[in-house]
Amino acid sequence: MVQFFPSRWVGNQWPSIEMEPVETILFQLVLCYLADSYQFQLPPLVHTLDGCFADFELLGVEASLDLDNWSLSFACPDEAVRDQVLLTLQELPPDFFELIK
């Protein structure tokens, strides 16, 4: 079962959405879904030693989707935008995540 819950990034204190399970396929599904829903082009992925991230603009604010060995999260500096994205993700039908077992 996929779960989304509000949080804050420790470093820059951006409002965030933590996602479980921490899976590459969930990162890909969420990124594609957000790009389609909020009408932005898929951003390039930046690979790091322990994962990857994608930076993009969503509803006029900068945003990031990050995956590493410990967490998968979306974050942006605007709490209202974070809350709108959280609601959008929580309303997805369970079969949207069928690829994640």
N, C-alpha and C positions, 0 to 999 in steps of 0.2 A: 504494500500500500504506500502510495506517495503522500508525503506530508509537507506542508508549507507553513512556516510560522514566522512572525515578525521578530526582529532582533536589531542589533546595531553592530557595525564593524568596530572593532576595538581601536584601530589606528586612527582613522579620520572621523569616527563617530557617525558615519553615514547610516541612515535608516536602511535596514536590509531585510531580505527574506531568506531564511535558511531553509534548505530543502533536504529531504531524506527520502530514499536512500542516496548516498553519495555515489552516483554512477555516471559514467561518461554519456550513456545513452539519454539519461535525464537532462544533462547539460545540453545536448544536441536538440532534444525535443523542445525544451523550454526556449532556447535561443530562436529556433525556427518559428515557434508559436508566437513569441513576442514580436519578431520581425514582421510576421504576417498580420498580426492583430493591430500593431501600432504603426504599420506602414513605413518601416525603414529597411534599407538593404542589409543583408547579412554582412556583419563586419568580419574582418580578418581575425583568425584565431592567433593568439600569441602563446606559444608553448613555453613552459617554464620547467624547472627541474622536477617539480612534483605535480604538474597539472597543466592547466591552460586558462586563459581568460579572453574575454571579448569586451571591448569598450564601444559604446554607441550612444546616440542621442535618442531619448524617448520622451515624448510630450514636452519637448523643449529643454530638457535637462540632461546633463551627462549621466550615464549609467554604466554599470559593469556587471557581467556575469562571470563568476570565478569558480573554478574547480581545482581542488588540490587533494592531497591524500586524506584530509580530515573533514573537509567541508565543501558544500556546493551552495553558493549564494548569489543573489541579485542584490545590488545596492545602488542608491542614488542619493544626492544631497537633499532631496525634497521628500518629506515624510508623506505628504498627500499623494504624490506620485507613487511612492512605495506602497501605500495602502490601496490605491486603485489597482496596481499590478497584483498585489496579494489577493484581492477579491477576485480578480479575473482568473488567476491560477486556481484558487480554491473552488471556483464554480465549474471547472472543467469536469466533464463526465469521467468516471473511473476507467472506461474503456479507452480513453485517450492514451493511457499509460500501459496498454496491453503488452508492449515490448519489454517492459520492466517486470521481471519475475523474481 
